[in-house]
Amino acid sequence: MSPRIDSPSTPADEELQQILADPEIPGFTMIAGAGSGKTTSLVKALHHVISTRGRQFLANRQQIACITYTEIARQEIEDDLANSPIAHVSTIHSFLWTLVEPFQGDIRRWLDKNGRAALAELEDRYANAGARTQPKTLEALKRRIERRRDGLARLDNVEKFKFGVATSYGEGIVGYADVLKMVPELILNKPLFGKLIARRYPLVFVDESQDTFKAVVACLRHVAVTQKGHFCLGFFGDPVQKIYSTGIGTIVPEDGWRRVEKPENFRSPLRVLAVINSIRAEADGLEQISGLPADLQRDGEVTYFVFPLAADRNALLKKAQTWLEQHSEINAWQREDETKTLVITHRMAAGRLGFQALYDAFHGTRLQEGFTEGSAWPLTPFLSTLLPLVQAANSNRAELLPRLRKSSPLLRPENVDETTVRPTLATLAAGVDELVKTVADGGPGSVRKALSVAHERSLVELDDRLLQVLAEDPPESEDDEEQMLTALMRCDVAELEGYARYIGNDSPYSTQQGVKGAEYKDVIVVLDDDEGRHFQFSYNKYLGLENLSKAEAARGADEETSVDRTRRLLYVCASRATRALAIVLYAADVDAATKAMQDLLPGAHQVSTEDLASVET
Ligand SMILES: Nc1ncnc2c1ncn2[C@@H]1O[C@H](COP(=O)(O)OP(=O)(O)OP(=O)(O)O)[C@@H](O)[C@H]1O
């Protein structure tokens, strides 16, 4: 069994079992602080239903749906439940797609209507472009109009629509953004959808509910209200851990819903708990108590550093890490794989892991999201084939052949026979050696060189769009995808290695936004607005070291500001540590910042820049 399922039941778990056994209760919320065991309760409740009513679900061809925020969280819950066929665990987009996929006619009609509206808007912009509009902008607009027209014309030929990252009408791919718009609209407007959802998934649990899209929450609530007696909807979340602006935050229960409370914290050692309670005080004042029995409670360690802005940030961060390693009284900070450094932006991680130019190439383009998720198509050949080939060539040549079998067109069964296989393998081996050399040499433009070698030596089959940029530099363009491809080709291939480690979660860095739900033994949170350049968050404003902008100062008490968002971000980060927490702040006025940190972090130990003078890194 999994540690989550085995963890002791709390009164909340028992209450949840009663709720799930009562068909008259259409919904519930379990809203509680960090580390209170919400996900644990969710998994225990799923396990309970599977063990007590699993057969009935199977016989009725029903499942319990559980919606998670990330793919990692999805996988963990699946593992906890030993991949039970009764639980349908998925991320939100993929769940929405499962609901709509059987309704191919509805998908086609929705795409057609939506596509025509988008086309009309583009045509309108083109027709009304002023005399000062740059010719390049007009060109790009024209290309977009042509692509839209072409996609709409090909819509009728699509046999079956599929789900993908970005919508491509002609290829029948419905992207994330469209799924998110289409499915809630269909659920709200077509009563049959609600009925079918309740019939197929009589229980739906949503984890990290605070960051769930408002439209999704609205359509699920609609099902709960209209299908009363046949459906139960449960939200597990914490409004003070809301990170994304698209998230709903607080979920107000409908009439007849139950609120399940969880006052304990099972994750944070006592000193960390005091700090997270203090950070939370100004949000909603909720104070947690440790849920662990006295003999399992630990004090933990909280340390903070305030560094001057003008100093060498990386050098000081390194010194702080060394200081922690040398001075911990509880033997924390000794191992890289137990330490996580949380930075505010991918840009910061890119700077520290050496993929700044790659980051810049994708930043601000429509592939930015795919870049941060590791799914951007131009990088796929590197991540899935070329870098693993280089790694195999360098450390385990036995892996080369199985890899080449998957990627090289020369090794497809129809292209290989007994007489050609030897020379083909020799050609491929020489190609791999050339690729290894190109990657080892690196340098500006080596991304293009590595791709050319891979293509010419038939190590991999490349997408037409990449072949086109290899053949000729795209003309100067305002199209962000074309600009990105040009910039990408100029990058050093070494950048891709740092990037691959980062997105593979194989580096000591993560972004502060990306660690929801996770926990690590030792956590360093870096507070550095200057390097972050993130307009949504500001640690200086949060700590009172900088004034709010005029617009923010004028907001009403119930409207959120960067101070609220930053408080929540810091709360999420600080509450990830299970043993030791360190906070590193870079500030213009070190004295004022130190005072603010003292007030915010009760019982924490301050280490000054002078204390670090003797530390050698
Ligand atoms: N009933 C329990 N008894 C002992 N430990 C528990 C219990 N419930 C949860 N835990 C432990 O507490 C930690 C936090 O649990 P979990 O991740 O479920 O909390 P959460 O409320 O979902 O967290 P967060 O909102 O901060 O991401 C985990 O290490 C988990 O194993």
The ligand as a Tripos MOL2 file, in Angstrom:
@<TRIPOS>MOLECULE
LIG
   31    33     1     0     0
SMALL
NO_CHARGES

@<TRIPOS>ATOM
      1 N1         -3.0650   11.8010    8.5260 N.pl3     1 LIG1
      2 C1         -1.7670   11.9690    8.3720 C.ar      1 LIG1
      3 N2         -0.8950   11.4780    9.2660 N.ar      1 LIG1
      4 C2          0.4360   11.6320    9.1010 C.ar      1 LIG1
      5 N3          0.9850   12.2780    8.0550 N.ar      1 LIG1
      6 C3          0.1740   12.7900    7.1290 C.ar      1 LIG1
      7 C4         -1.2410   12.6780    7.2370 C.ar      1 LIG1
      8 N4         -1.7970   13.3070    6.1840 N.ar      1 LIG1
      9 C5         -0.7610   13.7860    5.4560 C.ar      1 LIG1
     10 N5          0.4050   13.4730    6.0090 N.ar      1 LIG1
     11 C6          1.7450   13.8610    5.4990 C.3       1 LIG1
     12 O1          1.7780   15.2900    5.4610 O.3       1 LIG1
     13 C7          2.4330   15.7550    4.2710 C.3       1 LIG1
     14 C8          1.4860   16.6630    3.5200 C.3       1 LIG1
     15 O2          0.3980   15.9140    2.9860 O.3       1 LIG1
     16 P1         -0.3460   16.3390    1.6490 P.3       1 LIG1
     17 O3          0.6420   16.5430    0.5630 O.co2     1 LIG1
     18 O4         -1.4440   15.3830    1.4490 O.co2     1 LIG1
     19 O5         -0.9160   17.7430    2.1130 O.3       1 LIG1
     20 P2         -1.6450   18.8930    1.2920 P.3       1 LIG1
     21 O6         -2.5940   19.5290    2.2230 O.co2     1 LIG1
     22 O7         -2.1980   18.3350    0.0280 O.co2     1 LIG1
     23 O8         -0.4190   19.8170    1.0070 O.3       1 LIG1
     24 P3         -0.2230   21.2060    0.2150 P.3       1 LIG1
     25 O9         -1.5470   21.8840    0.0790 O.co2     1 LIG1
     26 O10         0.7240   21.9570    1.0940 O.co2     1 LIG1
     27 O11         0.4510   20.8540   -1.0620 O.co2     1 LIG1
     28 C9          2.8280   14.5230    3.5130 C.3       1 LIG1
     29 O12         4.1870   14.2370    3.8300 O.3       1 LIG1
     30 C10         1.9290   13.4440    4.0580 C.3       1 LIG1
     31 O13         2.5300   12.1730    3.9810 O.3       1 LIG1
@<TRIPOS>BOND
     1     1     2 1
     2     2     3 ar
     3     2     7 ar
     4     3     4 ar
     5     4     5 ar
     6     5     6 ar
     7     6     7 ar
     8     6    10 ar
     9     7     8 ar
    10     8     9 ar
    11     9    10 ar
    12    10    11 1
    13    11    12 1
    14    11    30 1
    15    12    13 1
    16    13    14 1
    17    13    28 1
    18    14    15 1
    19    15    16 1
    20    16    17 2
    21    16    18 1
    22    16    19 1
    23    19    20 1
    24    20    21 2
    25    20    22 1
    26    20    23 1
    27    23    24 1
    28    24    25 2
    29    24    26 1
    30    24    27 1
    31    28    29 1
    32    28    30 1
    33    30    31 1
@<TRIPOS>SUBSTRUCTURE
     1 LIG1         1 GROUP 0 **** ****
